[in-house]
Amino acid sequence: MNVTELALDPILIPFDDTYILYDPSDLLSYVLVYFSLLPIGILIFYFSWFLATRELEAVIIAGGQFVNEILNNILKNIIKQPRPASFGSSFQKDTLRSAYGMPSAHSQFMGFFLAYWSLRLVLQWEGIGRARKAGSILAMVVTTAMVALSRIYLGYHSRAQVSIGVALGGLLGSLYYLAVGIVRYLGLLDWILTWRIVQRMWVKDSFNCSSKSLKEEFEAWNLRKVTSKHRKEHSDKKSL
């Protein structure tokens, strides 16, 4: 099948999650495209984090974002508010995703992300100073705002759709954080970790037990390196 046939095939549609229209003559439009793709990058990070470390937390937060996405799709089909007129009626038509615009899925994703990680940072990461916590939360707020701005500036959503998306995502992220805390308190996550299939995958929950900063991880690694060196020197002396 050549390019012309692909273009004329009425069955084929673009993958809307990464198919973003922008004005190539507008530098801000070009920059905001990357912010609009950020939720996908975050999901890829969660997947990579789990593969590299087998941390249960990656599955927990990714699962929460997935539920958040499903709820967004349900609400869109209930409210049925169209996107800005510039997109017409064909955008995401006949796909698994809803073509409606209220609330914005990207904005709701980032609101969920901001609320969950802010609560985790403030309430659970005691080893990090207030200044660093404030800086981290500010960075997440700015990032969330940029993603929301991208959806408005690129014409995918109205201001109301984006604002409600962020607010709803923040509410759901907060409730999900509370729900995860209750599930942990009841010991259900510890029970899941005893499943044979989970243990065969070497899944662990160490991130929740001791979330370390980069400095703490470096110091722990450096201590292990020095200890290992001393043991080796001691062993060499014994062999002599």
N, C-alpha and C positions, 0 to 999 in steps of 0.2 A: 504493500500500500504506500503510494507516494504522498508528498506533502499536500498536493491538491485534493486527493481523495480524503485525507484526514480532515481537511478544512470543510469539506462538503458533507461529511458523515454526520447525520442528525443525532446519532446515538452518543457520540463522544462529547464530553463536557470537560472544562478545566477543573483541576483540583483547587477548590475555592480557598482552602486554608492557606495556601501559599501563592495564590493567584491574586496579586494586588495591582490595581491600576493607579498610576500616578502621572503627574506632568513632568516629563524629562527636562523641561526648561526651568523648573522650579527646584532649587537646591533643597529648600526645607521639605518639600514634598518627597524628594529622594531620601533624605535622612529619616523622615518619619515612617517610610516603608519598613525600615529595619526595626523600629520600635513596634510596629504593627505585627511583625513576625516574632517578637520576643516571647509570647506565650508558648509557641512551638519550641523555641530554644530552651525554655524552662522545663518543658516535658522531656525533651531529649536529655537534659541534665539529670533529671530524676532517674531516667532509665539507665544512664551511664553510671550514676552514683550507685544504684543497686547492683549492677553487674560487677563493678569494681570492688565494692565493699560488702555486699550482701546485707546492707543495713535495712532493717524493717521500717525505719522512719521514711525511707524513700517510697516504699509501697503505700504507707499510710497517707502521706501527703498527695501522692499521685492519685490514689483512690478517691480522696476528698475532692480533688480538682475534677475528676471524672464525674462524680455525682453532681458537682456544681454545674458541669456542662450539660448533663442530662436535664437538670431542673431548668436551666436557661432555655433549652430547646422546647420543653413543655410549656413554659410561660410564653414564649414567642407564639406558639400555636394557639394559645388561649387568648392572648391580647390581640394578636393579628394586626399590629401597627406596622404599616409599610416603612421601608427605608426612605431616605431622601429621594425626591422625584428624579434626580439625575441618574439613579440606578435602574429605573423602570421596574418591570415586573418579572424579568427573566433571571435576575440574579439568584443563584442557588435553587432555581426551580427544578423540581423532580430529583432532588438529592436527599441524602439522609439528614442534612442540616436544614433548619428552618430558613425560609427566605425573608421572614419578617425581621424587624429591627429593634423591637422593644422586648427585653433590655439588650444592650450590647454584650455579646458573649466575651469579647476580648476584655472589655472593661470589668465585667463580672469576674472573669478569671483573675485579673490583677487585683481586684478588691479582695477576693478570697486569699490570694497569695500574701497581700500586705497585712491583712488582719491576722492570719494564722501565724506567720513568722514573727510579726511584731509581738504578739502575746507570748510566743515561745521565747523570744529574746529577752523580754522584760521579766517574765515570771520564772523562767527556768535556768537561764544562763547567768549564774551568780558570779562566775569568775571573770566576767567582762565588766569593765568600768562604765560609769554612767555616760561619759563623753563618747565612748565608742558605741554604746548602745544607741545613743541619740543620733550619732552620725550614720549608723547602719539603717535606722528607721527612716531618717531623712532621705537617704539614698533610695530606699524602697518607695517612699512617697513620691519623689521626683520621677522615678521610673514609671510608677503607676500613672502619674499625671501625663507623662509623655505618650504612653500607650493610648490613654483616653483621648489625648489631643490628636493623635494620628488618625483615630477613627472618625473624628469630626472633620479634620482638615482634608483628609482624603475623600470625604463625602460618603462614607459608608454608614454613618449614623448621625442623628441629630444630637444636640446638647442634652436634651432630656433623656434620650435613650442611653447615652453614655453615663450621665450622672446617676440615674437609677441603677444602671449596671454595676457601677463601683460601690454604691451604697448597699445593694443587695448582696454582692459578693463579700463585702466586709461583714455583713450580718451572718451570712452562711459560714464564712471562715471562722468567725468567733464561736458560733454554735458548734462547729465541727471540732475546734480545739477543745471545747468543754466536753464534747462527747468522747473524744479520744482519751481525755483525762479520766473520765468515768470508767471507760473500758479497761484502762490500765489499772485503775484502783481495784476493780473487781477481779483482776488477774486473768482476764480473757486473753490478753496478748501473750502472757507467759504460757498459757495453755496451748495457744496456737504454735508457739515455738517448740513445743514438745512433739508436734506431729512429725511422723517419720519423713514425709516428703519435704517438709520445711527443713529438718535437720540434714537431710541429704543434700540440700542446696546450701548448707552452712549459713543460714540466715540468722542474724543476731540483732539484738536491740541495744548495742553498746552506745549508740549516739544519744539515747535518752538517759543512760546512766551517767555518762561523763562527756558532755559536749565540750570539746577543747578548742581554744583559739589556735591560730597558726603558730603563735609564739610558744604556747604550751606544748603543742605537738612537736615543735622543733627541739625544745628543751628535753622532752621525753626521749626523742630519738637520739639526741646528743648524749644523754645519760646512758642509754643502752650501748652506744658505740664505745664510750669510755670504759664502761664496765666490761664489755666484751674484750677490749684491748688489754685491760689489767688481768683478766682471767687467762688470756693467751700468754702474756708475759710470765705469769705465775706458773703456768703449765710448762713453759719452755725451761724455766729455772729448775723445776722438779726433774725434768728429763735429763738435765745436765748432772 
